[in-house]
Amino acid sequence: MRHAPQRPQAGIPPLTLRISEACRVTGIGRSKFYELIKDGAVEAIKVGAITLVPMSSIQALLDRGHRGQVELPKRGLAEVMHPFLASAILTASMAETSETVRRDLCSNDQRSRTKAEDGIVERMIVALYALQDCTT
């Protein structure tokens, strides 16, 4: 038998909401809500199989929307490319990559790693366009 969660006492606002409740409160569809979580516009907390959304994150989203500033974080080039293509480009460009960039690629710091990946991908795209210009 499944345990029914206890509801907060009347008058005490909840600190978190489940996805279905967050969708109902905001009027945002379930798929779009998960997309906002994936893109980092809404914070989510996993507790076992349950996904909880802090009320503060929902309020921040609504405040940004009220000010007309709902802007999703920009994703790096390596994130939007097909994983195989991104991996192939990164592997092919390693021969021309400096030791500093190689170190950044192995870094535990996500920002350094993403910057290094984006730099390599951008350099390869520029090189591909340069080759295309030479053949035309």
N, C-alpha and C positions, 0 to 999 in steps of 0.2 A: 504494500500500500504506500502510495506517495504521500509525503508529508506536505501539507498545505502551509505556505509561508504565512507568518503572522503579519497582520496589517499594522502599521503604526497607529498609535493612539490618535484620536481625533484632535486636530489643532496643531499637531507636530508635523511639519512638512518632511517628506522623505529626502534623504541625502542622495539616493540613487534611484534610477528607474530601470526596469527591464526594457529591452528593445521595443517590444510591442507597446508598452506604456509610453515610451519616449516618442514613438511614431504618432500615437494618438494625441499626445499633448502638443507636439509641434506641427502636426498635420503633414509631416513628411512621410513618404512611402518607405516601406521596409528596405527595398533595394537601394534607394537613394541614401537612406540613413547609413547602411553598411558602407556605401561608397564614401560618405563623409568621414566615417571612422577610419577607413583604409587610407584616405588622403590626409588624415591628421587634423581635420577641421573639428572633429568631435572626439573627445577622449572616451575610451571604453576600458572597463576593468573586467577581466575574466576571473570568475570564481567557479572552478570546476567547469561544468558545461554551461553555466549561466553567464551571460554577458550583461554587465551593469553599466549604465551611463550616469555619471555624476550630474546632479542638477546644476552645479556650477558650470559644467561644460555646455549643457543645453542653454543656460542663460547667456553664456558668452556667445554662442552661435546666434541666438536670437538678437542680442545686442548688436553684433556685427551686421546682421541683416537689417536691423532697424536703421543703422547709420549708412546702409547701402554699401557695406564693405565686406560682404561675404566673398572672400577670395580663397580658393583652394591653394595650398602650398604647391609651388612648382616642382614637378618631378624631374629628376635627372634624365639625361639622354639614355643612360644604360637601363633605367627603369621602364621606359616606354618602348624600347626595342624588343624584338623577339629575343629571348634568353640565348638561343643558339647563336644568333647573329652577333649579339653583344659579346659573347664569349669568344667567338672567332676573331672579331676585330681586336679585342684586348690581347688575345694570344699572339696575333700577327704583329701587333705593334710593340710587343715587349722587347724585340731586338733593338729598337731605336729609343727605348725609354731610359731615362736617367736613373741612377741608383736611388735618388731621393724620391722620385715618383714610384718606383718599385716598392720602397719602404712604406710609402703612404698607402699603396694598394693592399699591403698586409697589415695595416694599422688596425687597432681596436677602435679607433676614433672614427665613427661613421662619417663625420663631416669631411675629414681628410681623405678617407677612402672614396667617397662620392666625388669629391673635387678631382682626385686623380683619375678616376674612371671617366668622368665627363671630359677632362682634358684630352685623354687618349682617344676617346670616341670622336670628339670634335676634330682632332688632328687627322684622324683616319678619313673622316667625311670630307674634309678639305682636300686631302690627297686624292680621294676618289674623284672629286669634281675636277681637280687639276688634270688627272689622267684623261677624263672624258673630254676636257677642252683640247687636249693635245691630239686626240683622235678625230676631232671634227674639223 
